[in-house]
Amino acid sequence: MQTEQTKGMEARTQRRIPYGQAFLQLLHFGYQQAMSCIFPVAIFGTLAVSKWLNVPFIHRYDLILLVLIAVQYLMYRSRLETLDEIKVICVFHIIGLMLELYKVHMGSWSYPELGYTKWFGVPLYSGFMYASVASYMCQVWRRLKMDMTGWPGTVPATALGAAIYLNFFTHHFIPDFRWWLMALVAIVFWRTRIWFTVRTTTYRMPLTMAFLLVGFFIWLAENIATFFGAWKYPNQQEIWQPVSFGKISSWFLLVIISVIIVAQLKYVKANRTKT
C-alpha cells in the first residue's frame, strides 16, 4: 500500500542528527505515543480505581462500561478522536465482544463479578479492551503521519486476517495453526515497511517488528488488567499469576487483524478522497 505521502520519503529518512536533536525526537515520539494511548490508559485506570473503590448502588462492571462510554464521548467532543475513528472503534468492539462470548463459553477465561450489563457471562465493557487497540492504531497513525510501502494487497491481507480471526475459534476443535499463521505473516508482509514521521524526520521499520513490539506491550497491559480483576484465566482463580509469555503470540496475531482493518479503511478513504 503506497500513497502520495510515501513519495520522496527516501530523501528524508534515517539521516544523522545531533544528540540534542535526537533527544528532542525521542521526547516528541514519546509524547505522541502517550497521547495515542489515552483510551487504553483510561481503561486500565478505571480498572485499577474500581478494584479498590466501591461505588454504592452500581456493580463494578456496569460502572466501568459507563465510564468508558463517557471517555469516548469526551474524546470525540474534545476532538482527540474523529468520527471515522469512533466508527473503527465500534467495529472492533463488536469483533472483540464476539470473541469474548465464544471464549468465555469455552472456559478460556471468566468474569466472576456481578453486573446488569453482562451478556451470557460477558460484560459489555470487555469489547472496549479490543477497541482500545484500534483507538491506539488510529491515533498513532494520524499523529505520526504513518504510511506503508510494500503492502501485499487487499485480497492476501484480508484473507490472512480472516484466517487468523477464525483460528481463535477453531483451535478448540482442530489443531492450533497460530505458528503456521505467524510464519505466513512473515512471508506475506516480508516487504512491508511502516513509515512514521517524528517532527520533520521520517523513519521506517519492518511491519512484522511493529507487530511484535505492540503485541509485547499489550501482553504487559494484560498482566496489569488481570491483576486488577478485568478478567481471570483458570490458573488465576485462587491467586493471581503472571499471564503466560506465550500469550504474546495471540496478541501478535490480534494486532495484525487490527492493522489490516485500519490500513484497509485508510486506503479506501484515501481512494474516495482522490475521486
TIPA-145300 format. One record per residue (C-alpha): residue number from 1; z negated, y negated, x. Coordinates in pm, whole numbers, plus 50000, padded with zeros to 5 digits. Last residue first. Example, Ala and Ser with C-alpha at 12.3 -4.5 7.8 and 13.67 -1.06 7.14 Angstrom:
2
  pos     zz     yy     xx
    2  49286  50106  51367
    1  49220  50450  51230
//
This chain:
275
  pos     zz     yy     xx
  275  50667  48940  48783
  274  50473  48877  49103
  273  50144  48861  48915
  272  50214  49194  48749
  271  50276  49352  49089
  270  49946  49218  49223
  269  49761  49348  48915
  268  49904  49696  48961
  267  49804  49697  49330
  266  49454  49576  49257
  265  49416  49847  48990
  264  49545  50107  49234
  263  49307  49992  49507
  262  49006  49994  49273
  261  49086  50342  49142
  260  49159  50490  49486
  259  48858  50320  49643
  258  48620  50456  49382
  257  48761  50808  49399
  256  48727  50798  49778
  255  48369  50677  49741
  254  48294  50985  49531
  253  48432  51210  49805
  252  48213  51055  50073
  251  47922  51059  49827
  250  47956  51435  49794
  249  47995  51480  50170
  248  47685  51267  50228
  247  47496  51515  50011
  246  47491  51749  50311
  245  47205  51548  50456
  244  46987  51692  50181
  243  46783  51429  49999
  242  46446  51367  50155
  241  46153  51532  49976
  240  45937  51401  49694
  239  45667  51632  49565
  238  45647  51871  49271
  237  45985  51810  49108
  236  46167  51716  49427
  235  46324  52057  49501
  234  46498  52053  49161
  233  46651  51710  49225
  232  46484  51416  49060
  231  46616  51096  48904
  230  46551  50723  48937
  229  46200  50824  49043
  228  46127  50564  49312
  227  46166  50819  49590
  226  46484  50943  49420
  225  46636  50595  49440
  224  46532  50536  49803
  223  46683  50867  49912
  222  46997  50785  49714
  221  47020  50450  49895
  220  47030  50632  50228
  219  47302  50859  50088
  218  47488  50547  49969
  217  47470  50420  50327
  216  47624  50740  50460
  215  47901  50742  50198
  214  47991  50381  50284
  213  48023  50469  50653
  212  48215  50790  50587
  211  48468  50628  50354
  210  48517  50336  50598
  209  48598  50589  50869
  208  48851  50751  50633
  207  49017  50412  50584
  206  49088  50373  50954
  205  48976  50029  51074
  204  49119  49679  51076
  203  49010  49330  51167
  202  49132  48982  51074
  201  48983  48670  51227
  200  48960  48336  51047
  199  48620  48377  50873
  198  48583  48755  50873
  197  48903  48905  50733
  196  48945  49266  50629
  195  49220  49522  50682
  194  49189  49888  50584
  193  49423  50129  50757
  192  49599  50427  50602
  191  49797  50644  50842
  190  49583  50958  50810
  189  49506  50893  50441
  188  49674  51208  50308
  187  49573  51424  50605
  186  49210  51312  50634
  185  49174  51335  50257
  184  49314  51690  50266
  183  49045  51787  50514
  182  48785  51639  50279
  181  48943  51832  49992
  180  48920  52156  50185
  179  48557  52080  50257
  178  48492  51996  49891
  177  48660  52312  49758
  176  48348  52464  49602
  175  48427  52816  49484
  174  48457  52872  49106
  173  48209  52834  48822
  172  47966  52558  48926
  171  48230  52421  49164
  170  48438  52325  48858
  169  48267  52000  48760
  168  48245  51807  49088
  167  48578  51970  49178
  166  48746  51784  48890
  165  48657  51448  49046
  164  48804  51552  49381
  163  49119  51690  49220
  162  49167  51370  49016
  161  49130  51154  49328
  160  49381  51370  49516
  159  49635  51350  49233
  158  49588  50972  49208
  157  49635  50919  49582
  156  49938  51151  49605
  155  50107  50995  49296
  154  50030  50628  49363
  153  50143  50613  49723
  152  50013  50719  50064
  151  49884  50369  50151
  150  49991  50295  50508
  149  49853  49944  50503
  148  49551  49821  50312
  147  49407  49488  50203
  146  49072  49317  50205
  145  49018  48946  50163
  144  48659  48981  50288
  143  48506  48831  49974
  142  48752  48983  49728
  141  48745  49341  49854
  140  48371  49313  49923
  139  48305  49221  49562
  138  48533  49481  49406
  137  48403  49764  49623
  136  48039  49661  49574
  135  48079  49647  49197
  134  48257  49984  49201
  133  47964  50138  49389
  132  47727  49970  49142
  131  47924  50136  48861
  130  47803  50474  48985
  129  47441  50364  48957
  128  47532  50182  48634
  127  47612  50514  48469
  126  47247  50611  48507
  125  47139  50327  48274
  124  47239  50538  47977
  123  46950  50775  48035
  122  47064  51140  48048
  121  46878  51413  47860
  120  47147  51465  47598
  119  47167  51085  47553
  118  46864  50890  47667
  117  46838  50532  47540
  116  46514  50591  47348
  115  46339  50692  47669
  114  46094  50945  47803
  113  46068  51049  48168
  112  46193  51372  48326
  111  46546  51265  48426
  110  46693  51579  48579
  109  46900  51720  48863
  108  47164  51991  48919
  107  47046  52169  48603
  106  47392  52237  48459
  105  47325  52005  48161
  104  47205  51739  48404
  103  47529  51774  48600
  102  47750  51757  48291
  101  47587  51452  48137
  100  47575  51280  48476
   99  47947  51336  48537
   98  48035  51183  48201
   97  47800  50893  48273
   96  47964  50829  48609
   95  48314  50809  48465
   94  48194  50585  48180
   93  48007  50350  48414
   92  48305  50354  48649
   91  48534  50223  48375
   90  48276  49959  48279
   89  48254  49843  48642
   88  48633  49808  48656
   87  48626  49591  48341
   86  48349  49375  48487
   85  48562  49327  48798
   84  48852  49205  48585
   83  48617  48960  48410
   82  48512  48816  48744
   81  48180  48864  48918
   80  47965  48609  49100
   79  48099  48365  48844
   78  47749  48255  48734
   77  47821  48379  48381
   76  47953  48710  48515
   75  47658  48769  48745
   74  47419  48668  48466
   73  47575  48919  48225
   72  47566  49196  48483
   71  47201  49123  48559
   70  47116  49125  48186
   69  47283  49464  48142
   68  47084  49588  48441
   67  46755  49461  48297
   66  46819  49616  47956
   65  46903  49956  48108
   64  46597  49950  48335
   63  46372  49869  48040
   62  46507  50162  47840
   61  46444  50400  48130
   60  46089  50265  48172
   59  45994  50306  47808
   58  45906  49994  47614
   57  45596  49883  47420
   56  45395  49791  47730
   55  45555  49730  48071
   54  45404  49945  48346
   53  45460  49812  48696
   52  45467  50066  48980
   51  45793  50250  48914
   50  45938  49956  48721
   49  45926  49743  49037
   48  46102  50003  49254
   47  46370  50100  49003
   46  46441  49735  48925
   45  46476  49653  49294
   44  46701  49953  49341
   43  46932  49841  49062
   42  46926  49473  49160
   41  47012  49572  49518
   40  47314  49766  49388
   39  47417  49457  49184
   38  47379  49208  49469
   37  47551  49430  49727
   36  47864  49218  49773
   35  47647  48918  49858
   34  47483  49123  50134
   33  47820  49232  50273
   32  47940  48872  50273
   31  47626  48761  50457
   30  47652  49044  50710
   29  48014  48956  50788
   28  47922  48588  50828
   27  47634  48677  51061
   26  47855  48912  51263
   25  48128  48651  51295
   24  47871  48394  51403
   23  47753  48636  51672
   22  48113  48692  51784
   21  48161  48316  51804
   20  47870  48293  52044
   19  47996  48592  52241
   18  48337  48432  52290
   17  48637  48581  52103
   16  48891  48844  52203
   15  49165  48912  51950
   14  49130  49209  51713
   13  49376  49085  51454
   12  49553  48755  51409
   11  49907  48832  51528
   10  49902  49178  51372
    9  49819  49024  51037
    8  50162  48861  51005
    7  50239  49031  50680
    6  49931  49202  50538
    5  49878  48941  50265
    4  50227  48993  50126
    3  50123  49339  50013
    2  50118  49684  50172
    1  50000  50000  50000
//
